[in-house]
């Protein structure tokens, strides 16, 4: 990974940051406070649509949910980059990730689902992508999404 920037690593993965959807409710996708950017929860929208809905461990398989968490993390990076001076490359490190998993009764694989998000962040940021994380099972998520991810990132000093 060496001296590649996060945007170069993202490109080498064959990925681009998606457009940040305009919120339909009373919030913004990301906020800068001091040296940190906090994102709103991001569901796995691809071109404005959810590729899957339902509960993980019932309608959605664990491996598919991990892939959806990866999409959520990409969407969260887009939100963070939209407010960071310098875009994606203005982000110094990922500090904290919270993964919400709409879980079927008895499902306990939330950490496995969360790895989808965490692994993308490590691929894009290398060592600076190592972060604290919570993976939480919930009953329902907006729009019946299986996964939602939010993150806190530290910005580069100007």
N, C-alpha and C positions, 0 to 999 in steps of 0.2 A: 504494500500500500504506500509506503514511503512518503513521498512529497506530493502525492496527488491531493487535490482539493476535494471536498465533499461533492461538488458538482461534477468533477471529473470522474469520481468513483461511481456516482449515480449514472452517468452516461455510459460508463464501461459495463454497468449491469444491464444496459439496454432500457433504462427507465428515464422518464422525464417527470418533472413535477406537474401534476394536473392543475387546472384552473381551480381556484378556491371558490366553492359555491357561495352565493350570497345567502346569508341566513334568512330563514323565513320567520324567525321569532326575534325576541328582544335581547340579542347578544351579538358579539363580534367573533370572528374565527380565531383571533389571537390578539393578545395585549402585551406590550412591552412595559415592564415595571423594573426600573433600575437596570441591572445587567442581565435580566432574565426575560424570556418570552414564555408566556403561558398560553397553551392552545385550548380552545373549546374541545369537547369530545367530538371525534371524527368517526363517522360510520363509513363502511366500505363502498362509497359511491364510485362507480366507474361510468363516466359520461352521464352523470346525473341519475343513474339507476343503481339499485342494489342488485348484485349478481345472485344473491341468495337471501332468504328470510327464514325465520324460525329459530327454534332452540337447538343449541349445540348438545349433542348426545341424543337427539331425536331426529328432527328434520335435516340437521346439518352435521356432517361427519367432522371429527376432530381435525383431520388433515386439511379439509376444506376451510374450516374455521381459522386455522393457523394462516392459511393463504389470505383469508379475508382480513385478518389482523395485520398482515403485511401491507395490504392496500390501505387500511386505516392509518398505519404509520406513515405511509407515503403521503396521504392526504394531510396528516398532522404536520409533516415537514413542509408541505406547500403552504399551509396556514402560517407556520412560524416564519418561513422565508419571506412571506408577503409583507411582514412588518419589520424584518431585520434589515438594518443597513448592510448592503452587500448581499442581500438575498441569502441563499443557502450557505454560501461561503462566509457569511457574517455570523454564522453560528459556531461557537467555540467547542461546545460539548453538549451532549444530552445528559441531563441531570436526573430526571424522574419520568417514569412512564406508568400510567395506570391503564389497565386493560379490563374492560367490563365485558363479561361473557354472558349472554342470555342462555341460561343453563336449564336443561331438562332436569326433573327431579332425580336426585342421586348422582348427577354428573359431577365429577371432581377433577376433571382434567384442565382446569383453567390455566395452570402454568404452561402446559403444552401449547395451548392456543396462544398464550401471550408470547411464546417464543417466536411466533411468526413476525410480530412487531419488533421484538428485541433483535432478532437476527438481521433484519433489514437495517436497523440503526447501526449495528456493528459493521455491516458491509459498507455503509456510506461514510461512517465517521471513524472507523478503526478503533483504536484505544479510546478516543474521545467519545465513542458511542456507548461505552460501558456505563450503565445507569442503575439506579435503584428502581425497583418495579413492584407494583401490586397487581395481582390478577384476581379479579373479584367476580364471583358468580352472582348474577342478578336474575330476577324473574322476567322482566320485560325491558326492552330498549326501544328508542324511538323508531317508528316505521317498521317494527318487527325485525330490526337488524339483529344478526346473530352476535356481532362484536362492535365495540366502540373503544377508541383509544384516544387518550389525551397525553400531552407531554409538557415538560418544563425543560427549556434549554437555556444555557448560558451563552450570552452574546460575546463576540470578540470585542476587546477594548479598542476604542477608536484610535 
